[in-house]
Amino acid sequence: MGASVAYHLVRRGITDVMLIEREPQLGAGSTGRNAGGVRHQFSTEQNIRLSIESIAAFERFQEELGASIDLHQDGYLFLLSREADIEMFRASVELQRRLNVPVEWLTPGEAARLAPGLSADGVLAATYCAKDGIADPNGVTTGFAHAAREAGAEIVRGCEVTGIDVVDGRATGVRTSSGDISARVVVNAAGAWAGAVARTAGVEIPVVPIRRQIFAFKPATPVGESLPLVIYPSDLYFRPETGGLILAGKSLPEDPVTFDLSWQKERFEEILWPELARVVPAFESLKLVRGWAGLYETNTLDHNGLIGPWPELKGFYLINGFSGHGVQQAPAAGRHLAELILGKTPSLDLSRLNPRRVLEKQPLPEIGVV
């Protein structure tokens, strides 16, 4: 998000932009640890429009920014096994189609044909969009950052922000491990650390770190590289990875809010693998290759992005809380925030994602959170 905002600001002639990164390289936090999914299949117009613009930008990324992001559009396949989900997903599909997203409503048999080896037992219906897929999050980040730097932005790495300066109700700069920096505008793009950063300015936002774990495995029977990303109602999903697959499962209710990045082999063996083998019987025999954990920057209000100025602190902008769909929405979200900073009328109406809804306690419900 930070790299995207910087890029879109310098594209509009604002070259006194500094992107500050605590780690030695960009994308070392949540960005470098996620599964890289990109999709149009959301239930709110705001998220769908963010995805339409962002995925179109990914399709042009190599040509326009000269950076490879390894985009593969093999689709997302949502499997539905609960009656309660059917009408909600039907409404989402209708909205997606009204916005010209080529999404399909499938029978269990049609879904099984898209993912060979998939068991249709218990599946009532499915949705599929062929323009969904996966991309390289590090490529997206470094592509935006390189283009921003080439156009005049400064990128400082290995520098930790320790506080935000506030004078007379306005953010006036940041304190860092390398010294103080004055600024007319401060953008919080700190991901899972956004809540902690905001508190240094006296601002409370509902963004917390939730650990999510991913496991790479090889099945006994190889699968094709063009398999869609498959999401099952039990909140696990899997997709092809070079030479195998990766699997992730939703955080459990008892999981604490934490910055702990350790991963648990037993979660794969005791919880996720049995469910995976039920969905795809061929996966009863497989080899776990490795695992890792990352942090969702979870917006506990409604699991949607907070994009815009904080109403109670002038000059302080947020682009946080995307709850797992940040990288895939970064192109459009970054452009939108750049337009707001410059006082321009945004080309997308994302007013429902304004941080003001936190103070007003007006969540924007989204059923398509993975």
C-alpha positions in Angstrom: 0.0 0.0 0.0 2.8 2.4 0.9 4.6 1.8 -2.4 1.4 2.2 -4.4 0.5 5.5 -2.7 4.0 6.8 -3.3 3.9 5.8 -7.0 0.5 7.4 -7.6 1.6 10.6 -5.9 4.8 11.0 -7.9 2.8 10.2 -11.1 0.8 13.3 -10.3 3.8 15.5 -9.8 4.3 15.3 -6.1 8.0 14.4 -5.8 8.7 15.3 -2.2 7.5 11.8 -1.1 9.4 9.6 1.3 8.5 5.9 1.9 9.9 4.7 5.2 10.4 0.9 5.8 11.6 -0.6 9.1 13.1 -3.7 7.5 16.2 -3.9 5.3 14.0 -4.6 2.2 10.5 -3.8 1.2 7.8 -6.5 1.4 9.4 -8.3 4.4 6.2 -8.2 6.5 2.8 -9.6 5.5 3.3 -8.8 1.8 6.1 -11.4 1.5 4.3 -14.1 3.3 0.9 -14.2 1.7 -0.6 -16.5 -1.0 -0.9 -13.9 -3.7 -4.5 -14.4 -4.6 -6.3 -11.8 -6.8 -10.0 -11.9 -7.3 -13.2 -10.1 -8.3 -15.5 -12.2 -6.3 -16.6 -10.0 -3.4 -20.1 -9.1 -2.1 -19.8 -5.3 -1.9 -19.7 -2.9 -4.9 -16.7 -1.0 -3.3 -14.5 -4.2 -3.1 -15.6 -5.4 -6.6 -14.7 -2.0 -8.2 -11.4 -2.0 -6.3 -10.6 -5.4 -7.8 -11.8 -4.6 -11.3 -9.4 -1.7 -11.5 -6.5 -3.4 -9.7 -6.6 -6.6 -11.7 -6.7 -4.6 -14.9 -3.6 -2.8 -13.6 -1.9 -6.1 -12.9 -2.6 -7.2 -16.5 -0.8 -4.1 -17.7 1.9 -4.1 -15.0 4.8 -5.5 -17.0 4.1 -3.1 -19.9 3.5 0.1 -17.8 6.0 -0.4 -14.9 8.5 -2.8 -16.5 8.2 -5.3 -13.6 7.2 -8.9 -13.7 4.5 -10.0 -11.2 4.0 -13.5 -12.5 0.2 -13.1 -13.0 -1.7 -16.3 -13.6 -5.4 -16.0 -14.2 -6.6 -19.6 -13.6 -9.6 -18.6 -11.6 -11.1 -18.8 -8.1 -13.5 -21.6 -7.4 -15.8 -21.0 -4.4 -17.5 -24.3 -3.3 -20.8 -23.8 -1.4 -22.1 -26.5 1.0 -24.4 -24.6 3.3 -27.9 -23.6 2.3 -27.5 -20.4 4.2 -24.7 -19.4 1.8 -26.6 -20.0 -1.4 -28.8 -16.9 -1.5 -26.0 -14.6 -0.3 -23.7 -15.8 -3.0 -26.4 -15.6 -5.6 -26.9 -11.9 -4.7 -23.1 -11.4 -4.9 -23.0 -13.0 -8.4 -25.8 -10.8 -9.6 -23.9 -7.7 -8.4 -20.7 -8.9 -9.9 -22.4 -9.5 -13.3 -24.0 -6.0 -13.2 -20.5 -4.7 -12.8 -19.4 -6.8 -15.9 -17.4 -9.4 -14.0 -17.5 -12.7 -15.9 -18.5 -14.9 -13.0 -20.3 -18.2 -13.4 -22.7 -20.1 -11.2 -21.9 -23.8 -11.4 -23.4 -27.1 -10.5 -21.4 -29.5 -8.3 -20.5 -31.6 -11.4 -19.3 -28.5 -13.3 -17.2 -27.5 -10.3 -15.6 -31.0 -10.1 -14.6 -30.8 -13.7 -12.7 -27.6 -13.2 -10.7 -29.2 -10.4 -9.9 -32.8 -11.2 -10.0 -35.1 -8.2 -12.3 -32.8 -6.3 -15.2 -34.6 -4.4 -18.6 -33.0 -5.1 -20.1 -34.7 -2.0 -21.9 -32.2 0.0 -21.3 -29.4 -2.5 -24.6 -27.6 -3.4 -23.2 -25.1 -5.9 -20.1 -23.2 -6.8 -19.0 -19.9 -8.3 -16.1 -19.4 -10.6 -14.4 -16.4 -12.3 -11.7 -17.2 -14.8 -10.2 -13.7 -14.5 -9.2 -14.3 -10.9 -5.9 -15.9 -10.1 -2.6 -15.3 -8.4 0.3 -12.8 -8.6 3.6 -12.2 -7.0 3.2 -9.7 -4.1 6.9 -8.9 -3.9 6.9 -8.1 -7.6 4.0 -5.7 -7.1 5.7 -4.0 -4.2 9.1 -3.6 -5.8 7.5 -2.6 -9.2 5.6 0.3 -7.6 8.6 1.3 -5.4 11.1 1.3 -8.3 8.8 3.3 -10.5 8.2 5.8 -7.6 11.9 6.2 -7.0 12.7 6.7 -10.6 10.1 9.5 -10.7 11.6 11.3 -7.6 10.3 9.6 -4.4 12.8 8.7 -1.7 12.7 5.2 -0.2 14.4 4.8 3.2 14.9 1.2 4.4 16.1 0.0 7.8 14.5 2.9 9.5 11.8 2.5 12.1 9.1 5.0 12.8 8.8 5.4 16.6 6.2 8.2 16.7 4.0 10.7 14.9 4.3 14.3 15.8 1.1 16.2 16.4 0.8 20.0 16.8 -2.5 21.8 17.2 -4.6 18.9 15.9 -2.4 18.2 12.9 0.1 15.5 12.0 3.4 17.4 11.3 5.9 14.6 10.8 7.4 11.4 12.2 10.1 10.5 14.6 12.3 7.7 13.4 15.3 5.7 14.5 17.3 7.8 12.1 16.0 11.2 13.2 12.9 13.4 12.9 11.2 14.1 9.5 8.7 17.0 9.0 5.8 16.5 6.6 2.6 18.2 5.6 0.9 14.8 5.2 1.6 11.5 7.1 0.2 8.2 5.6 -0.1 5.2 7.8 0.6 2.2 5.5 2.0 0.0 8.3 -0.1 -3.1 7.6 -0.5 -5.3 10.7 1.4 -2.7 12.7 -1.0 0.1 11.7 -2.8 0.1 15.0 0.4 0.5 17.0 1.6 3.3 14.7 -1.7 5.1 14.9 -1.6 5.1 18.7 1.6 7.1 18.7 -0.5 9.9 17.3 -3.3 9.4 19.8 -5.5 7.6 17.2 -7.3 4.3 17.9 -8.2 2.3 14.9 -9.6 -1.3 15.0 -6.6 -2.9 13.2 -4.9 -5.9 14.9 -2.4 -8.6 13.8 -4.0 -12.0 13.3 -1.6 -14.9 12.4 -2.5 -17.0 9.4 -0.5 -20.1 8.5 0.3 -21.6 5.0 1.6 -25.0 4.3 3.3 -26.2 1.1 2.9 -29.9 0.2 3.3 -32.4 -2.6 0.5 -34.9 -3.3 1.4 -38.4 -4.3 -0.3 -37.8 -7.6 0.9 -34.6 -9.4 -1.7 -32.0 -10.2 -1.7 -29.5 -13.1 -0.3 -26.0 -12.8 -3.5 -24.5 -14.1 -5.7 -25.7 -11.3 -7.9 -22.8 -10.0 -7.6 -21.5 -6.4 -10.2 -23.6 -4.6 -12.0 -22.3 -1.5 -14.1 -24.6 0.6 -16.8 -23.5 3.0 -14.8 -24.8 6.0 -12.6 -21.8 5.3 -9.6 -23.6 3.8 -8.2 -22.9 0.4 -5.5 -24.4 -1.8 -3.8 -23.5 -5.1 -0.9 -24.8 -7.2 2.6 -23.8 -6.3 5.6 -24.8 -8.4 6.0 -28.5 -8.0 3.1 -28.9 -5.7 0.4 -27.0 -3.8 -0.1 -24.6 -0.9 -2.9 -24.8 1.6 -4.1 -22.2 4.1 -6.9 -22.3 6.7 -8.7 -19.5 8.4 -7.6 -18.5 11.9 -9.4 -20.2 14.7 -11.5 -18.2 17.2 -9.2 -19.1 20.0 -6.1 -17.8 18.2 -4.7 -14.7 20.0 -4.0 -11.3 18.5 -0.2 -11.7 18.1 2.9 -10.7 16.1 4.2 -14.3 16.6 5.2 -15.7 13.2 5.9 -19.3 14.2 4.0 -22.0 12.4 2.4 -25.2 13.7 2.9 -28.4 11.9 0.3 -30.0 14.1 -2.4 -27.6 12.8 -1.8 -29.0 9.3 -1.7 -32.6 10.4 -4.6 -32.5 12.9 -7.0 -29.9 11.5 -6.4 -29.0 7.8 -5.1 -32.2 6.3 -8.2 -34.3 7.3 -10.5 -31.7 5.9 -8.4 -31.3 2.7 -8.5 -35.1 2.2 -12.3 -35.1 2.5 -12.5 -32.4 -0.2 -9.9 -34.1 -2.5 -9.6 -37.8 -1.7 -6.3 -38.0 -3.7 -4.7 -35.8 -1.1 -5.0 -38.5 1.6 -1.4 -39.3 0.6 1.0 -36.3 0.5 4.3 -34.9 1.8 4.4 -31.7 3.8 7.3 -29.7 2.4 7.4 -26.6 4.6 5.2 -24.0 6.3 5.2 -20.4 7.3 3.0 -17.8 9.0 2.1 -14.2 8.2 -0.1 -11.5 9.7 -3.5 -10.4 8.5 -3.9 -6.6 9.2 -7.4 -7.4 10.4 -10.0 -4.6 10.7 -12.1 -5.9 13.5 -15.0 -3.6 12.5 -15.8 -5.1 9.2 -12.7 -6.7 7.6 -12.5 -4.0 4.9 -10.0 -1.4 4.1 -9.8 2.0 5.8 -8.9 4.4 3.1 -8.8 8.2 3.6 -8.2 10.9 6.2 -8.7 10.3 9.9 -11.5 12.8 10.8 -10.0 13.9 14.1 -6.4 14.6 13.0 -5.6 16.8 10.0 -2.9 15.6 7.7 -3.1 12.0 8.9 -4.3 9.4 6.3 -5.0 5.7 6.6 -4.7 2.9 4.1 -5.0 -0.1 6.5 -7.2 -3.0 7.6 -7.7 -4.9 4.3 -7.9 -8.2 6.2 -6.3 -10.4 3.6 -7.2 -8.6 0.4 -4.6 -5.8 0.5 -2.1 -6.7 -2.1 -4.8 -7.5 -4.7 -6.4 -4.0 -4.1 -3.2 -2.0 -3.8 -3.2 -0.4 -7.3 -6.7 1.1 -7.0 -6.5 1.8 -3.3 -3.2 3.6 -3.6 -4.5 5.7 -6.5 -7.7 6.6 -4.6 -5.7 7.8 -1.5 -3.4 9.8 -3.7 -6.4 11.6 -5.2 -7.8 12.3 -1.7 -4.5 13.7 -0.5 -4.3 16.0 -3.5 -7.9 17.2 -3.0 -9.1 15.8 -6.2 -12.5 14.2 -6.7 -11.8 10.4 -6.7 -12.7 8.5 -9.9 -14.0 5.7 -7.7 -16.7 6.2 -5.1 -15.2 4.6 -2.1 -16.8 6.8 0.4 -18.1 3.8 2.4 -14.5 2.8 3.0 -13.7 6.2 4.7 -12.3 5.8 8.2 -15.1 7.9 9.5 -17.2 4.8 9.7 -15.0 3.7 12.7 -16.1 6.6 14.8 -19.7 6.3 13.5 -19.7 2.5 14.2 -21.1 1.9 10.7 -19.5 -1.3 9.4 -19.6 -2.3 5.7 -20.4 -6.0 5.8 -18.5 -8.2 3.3 -19.2 -12.0 3.1 -16.3 -12.6 0.7 -13.5 -12.6 3.4 -11.1 -15.4 3.1 
